[in-house]
Amino acid sequence: MATPAQWIAGARPRTLPAAVSPVLVGTGAAAAIDRADLGLALLALVVSLALQVGVNYSNDYSDGIRGTDHERVGPIRLVGQRLATAKNVKLMAFLFFGLAGLAGLALCALSDTLGLIWVGVLCVLAAWFYTGGKNPYGYRGLGEVFVFVFFGLVATLGTLYTQAHRLTAPGLLGAYGVGALATAILVANNLRDRPTDAKVGKRTLAVKLGDARTRALFVFLTTTAVAAGAACALWAPWALLCLGALALAIPQVMRVQAGATGRDLIPVLSGTGVTQLLYAVLLTVGLWLGR
């Protein structure tokens, strides 16, 4: 029986900046046109956080029952390490998906954007079939696409649209930046797990690209994310504040380029998560000041 501390660890709290960041930037983009609504932003945050935790428990369950988690380094695996039953971990995943759904319904109703309900349904389905089902797309090298689209574009622009009922250029650029950094976190994760994933037949993008090209992808995503945020200065000069995130991004890029492997990549994961959150905070403040 898993302890409360192990259940919390199984939720992978270090991944939560990836859920907070798009809501911040989407709200900042709404603030830039004087349409920010903090109540709706809070509901969007509940949706995003619940989906992130649901995905984490879902991945733990699906990878655990397939036996792909037995030799990995990194965060705790509830099923793979037999700390909790697969049934209970699956139940936790669906409880959080349900919470995301309820908060999403409230968000759509209060913001008069009921058409977005179908987007929410798609988000939950995509979250489950990432590693769940008979043919999970995360095992075919498409996990990065899922993260970029749903934890970048959809989460950021959905937050913006529910508050402003329109999309803006800074919102689109910010969505790219948030999505690119979220994807960089997954790229670093899959780079760390590349040897063991290859052994168990999990064909992640890192396995398909190989070591060198995966490292190049991490550098590309990190640098273009910051560049996209800086480009928002064309509409809101204070958006250049996001360049401050380079102070945290550069050390992660240097570690990856230096050839870090295995456990040595764990600081890159946490560091990129903090980089993303700092980037989102600074960009949000910059867009808010430029309204």
Disulfide bonds with the S-S distance in Angstrom:
none
